Amino acid sequence: MTLAELVKKIGCETMTGDVNLDKDINDGYVSDLLSDVIGNIKENSIWITIQRHINILGVAKLKEVTAILIPRNLQVEDNIIEKAREEGVAILRDSRSAFELSGLIYNLLQRG
């Protein structure tokens, strides 16, 4: 499933415009601990986290993460969004909890 298809199906906000919308999402990961993400996330994944500082972009680039999804409509500073665009990392946002989003995305990915 492409990121664009996933965004359409779950109805989340794309904060970085069309960045990575054509890329595939093969897996997902939920964690707020950067070292945990570095050790366990797979490339072409969507990462759900409440972290919103500049270091999430470094982790996403290092691990070739397709998108970062911020739950609960938490605010993301404009400078982080701009840097994400420059780095080619999609940032998404949704009003639902990380728990709800992870279940929804898991089910969508299982169906293909």
CORPE-V69233 format. One record per pair of residues at least 12 apart in sequence whose C-alpha atoms are under 10 Angstrom apart, sorted by the first residue. I is the first residue (numbers start at 1). GAP is how many residues later the second one is. Records with the same first field share a line. If there is no record, write none. Layout:
BEGIN
I->GAP + GAP
END
This chain:
BEGIN
1->21 + 22 + 23 + 24 + 25 + 26 + 107 + 108 + 110 + 111
2->18 + 19 + 20 + 21 + 22 + 23 + 24 + 42 + 64
3->15 + 16 + 17 + 18 + 19 + 20 + 21 + 22 + 23 + 41 + 42 + 43 + 63 + 64 + 87
4->14 + 15 + 16 + 17 + 18 + 19 + 20 + 21
5->16 + 17 + 18 + 19 + 20
6->15 + 18 + 19 + 40 + 99 + 102 + 103
7->14 + 85 + 86
9->95 + 96 + 99
10->84 + 91 + 94 + 95 + 98
11->82 + 83
12->57 + 58 + 59 + 61 + 80 + 81 + 82 + 83 + 84 + 89
13->56 + 57 + 60 + 78 + 79 + 80 + 81 + 82
14->53 + 55 + 76 + 77 + 78 + 79 + 80
15->54 + 61 + 63 + 66 + 67 + 69 + 70 + 75 + 76 + 77 + 78
16->51 + 64 + 65 + 66 + 67 + 68 + 69 + 70 + 72 + 73 + 74 + 75 + 76
17->64 + 68 + 73 + 74 + 75
18->67 + 70 + 72
19->47 + 48 + 65 + 66 + 67 + 68 + 69 + 70 + 71 + 72
20->45 + 46 + 47 + 65 + 68 + 69 + 70 + 71
21->45 + 46 + 69
22->44
23->21 + 22 + 43 + 44
24->19 + 20 + 21 + 22 + 42 + 43
25->18 + 19 + 20 + 21 + 40 + 41 + 42 + 80 + 84
26->16 + 17 + 18 + 19 + 20 + 40 + 83 + 84 + 86
27->14 + 15 + 16 + 17 + 18 + 19 + 20 + 38 + 39 + 78 + 79 + 82 + 83
28->13 + 14 + 15 + 16 + 17 + 18 + 19 + 20 + 37 + 38 + 39 + 40 + 74 + 77 + 78 + 81
29->12 + 13 + 16 + 17 + 18 + 19 + 20 + 36 + 39 + 73 + 77
30->16 + 17 + 18 + 19 + 20 + 38 + 39 + 68 + 69 + 71 + 72
31->16 + 17 + 18 + 19 + 20 + 67
32->15 + 16 + 17 + 18 + 19 + 20 + 24
33->16 + 17 + 18 + 23
34->15 + 17 + 21 + 22 + 24 + 25 + 26
35->24
37->12 + 19 + 22 + 23 + 26
38->21 + 22 + 24 + 25
39->24
40->23
41->18 + 19 + 22 + 23 + 24
42->21 + 22 + 23 + 24
43->17 + 18 + 19 + 20 + 21 + 22 + 23
44->16 + 19 + 20 + 21 + 22 + 23
45->15 + 18 + 19 + 20 + 21 + 22 + 23
46->14 + 19 + 20 + 21 + 22 + 23 + 44 + 45 + 46 + 56 + 59
47->13 + 18 + 19 + 20 + 21 + 22 + 23 + 44 + 45 + 55
48->19 + 20 + 21 + 22 + 23 + 43 + 44 + 45 + 49 + 50 + 51 + 53 + 54
49->19 + 20 + 21 + 22 + 49
50->18 + 19 + 20 + 21 + 22 + 23 + 24 + 25 + 26 + 47 + 48
51->17 + 18 + 19 + 20 + 23 + 25
52->16 + 18 + 22 + 23 + 24 + 25 + 28 + 29 + 39
53->23 + 24 + 26 + 27
54->23 + 25 + 26 + 27 + 29 + 30
55->25
56->12 + 24 + 28 + 33
57->23 + 24 + 26 + 27 + 30 + 31 + 32 + 33 + 34
58->26 + 29 + 31
60->24 + 27 + 28 + 29 + 30
61->23 + 26 + 27 + 28
64->24 + 25
65->23 + 24 + 25
66->22 + 23 + 24 + 25
67->17 + 21 + 22 + 23 + 24 + 25
68->16 + 21 + 22 + 23 + 24 + 25
69->21 + 22 + 23 + 24 + 25 + 29 + 32 + 33
70->21 + 22 + 23 + 24 + 25 + 26 + 27 + 28 + 31
71->21 + 22 + 23 + 24 + 25 + 26 + 27 + 28 + 29 + 30 + 31
72->21 + 22 + 23 + 24 + 25 + 26 + 29
73->19 + 20 + 21 + 22 + 23 + 24
74->19 + 20 + 21
75->18
76->15 + 16 + 17
END
